[in-house]
Amino acid sequence: MRSAFEELVPALAGEVALLRRKLRGWLDALPLDPNSKDDITIATYEAMANTAVHAYPGRQGWVRLYADWAGDAISVTVTDTGDGIPATRSRADKPPSGGRGLSLIDEVTDQMTVETGAHGTRVAMVWRPAALRQNTAS
């Protein structure tokens, strides 16, 4: 079985919050346990929120979300065309309420890759929830 979800929205806090709810609606239609749905929603929102906060300083931009269920895996990719993640960032550069998003994403995914540069950032995440492994084994 296969299902996909894709949307492009302005990289604004309110827009990514709305997109998080739409993603959750898509996930609710899949045969996933609640913890997996929560992990996917939280990690995806963190990646999108990073775009809204950091990718386009002083200007507007876009964030693209692509989610795909194929076989025993859920893959989610969040991309932007912003400034990228600086190679070095001092602790003084980190806002007091942030700086932990990528660590959290890494903690709740089965696989995470980040590609970043002057032309944007791509965060790719993969989950292989037990419920999907059991469904494909039948």
Secondary structure, 3 states (H helix, E strand, C coil): CEEEEEEEEECCHHHHHHHHHHHHHHHHCCCCCHHHHHHHHHHHHHHHHHHHHHHCCCCCCEEEEEEEEECCEEEEEEEECCCCCCCCCCHHHCCCCCCCHHHHHHHHCCEEEEEEECCEEEEEEEECCHHHHHHHHC
